[in-house]
Amino acid sequence: MFTELQIKQLKALAEPTRAQIVEVLRGKELCACHILDHFSISQPTLSHHMKILTDCGLIKIRKEGIWNHYELQLDQFHTLSDSLRFEVETCDVCIVE
């Protein structure tokens, strides 16, 4: 069974732009301006997405002067992955189409 936080994380990742932000951040820390270079969205829209990802613990923020630097919270991704794996492995019903 998923925790409330994990459900929040899955909902955050279900939005395509946020999933792409996670891809951009894979293996590195970036400031918002460099993340923005990968998208055709406004800075306020990026801030909205980053807030959702930080609020559910998938991304951590480090402030440096006026800049915000973002990095994946890998421990949260590992925990979420473990929970998904457990749910799949213990599922009694398989749906085949």
N, C-alpha and C positions, 0 to 999 in steps of 0.2 A: 504494500500500500504506500502511496506517495504522501509525503508531508505537504502541508500547505505551501511551504516555501518552494518545494520542488514543482508543484503545480504552477506556481507563479513563474518559475524559471522556464518551464516548458511553454507557457503562454507567451513569455517574452521572446523565446527563440522561434516561435511559430510565425512571427512577423518577418517577412523576407528581408527588409532592410536591416533589422537587428541581427538576423542570422548572417548577413553579409559583413556587418561590422565585426562580428566574432571572427569570421574568416580573415579579415584584414588584420586583426590584432593577434592572430595566431603566431606565437613565438616571439612577440616583441611588444615593447611599450611605445605608444605614439601619443603625441599631443593632438588635441581636437582638430587643429588646422590641417595636420597630415592625414587624419582620418577623413576629413571633409573632402580632400583631394580625390578620393575614390568614388565620390557620389555626386549626383546632381540634385542635391538638397540644400536648403538654407542652413545657416549656423543654428538658428533657434530649433529647427526640426531635428538636427543632429543632437542638440542638447536634450531634447525631449526623449529621444531614443536612448541616449547615454544614461539619463536619469532612471529610466525603467530598468536598464541592465545593471546599474549600480545598486538600485534599491532591492533587487532580488539577489544580489550577491555574486552575480556572474562576472562583474568587472569591478576592479578597484581603481580608485582615483588617487593621484598624487599631485598636489598643487605645488607649483614652482613659480613664484612670483604671480604674474597674471595668467600663466598658462596652466591648463589642466592636462595631465598625462594619464593615459588609460592603459590598463593591462588586464589580461584575463586572470580570474581567480581560479587557477587550475584545480585546486582542491574541491571547489564546488562542482566543476565539470566531472571530476572523477566520482564524486559521491552520486551525482545525478546519473552518470553512466552505470555505476554499480546497481542503483535502484532499478533502472530500466532493464538491465540484464537479468536481475532477479525476477522481475515481473514477467519477463518473457519465458525464462526457464521454468517458472513455477505455474505457468498458465496451463489450465486443464483443457482448454478449448482452443483448437486451431481453426482459423477461418481460411478456407482455400476457395479461390474463385477460378 
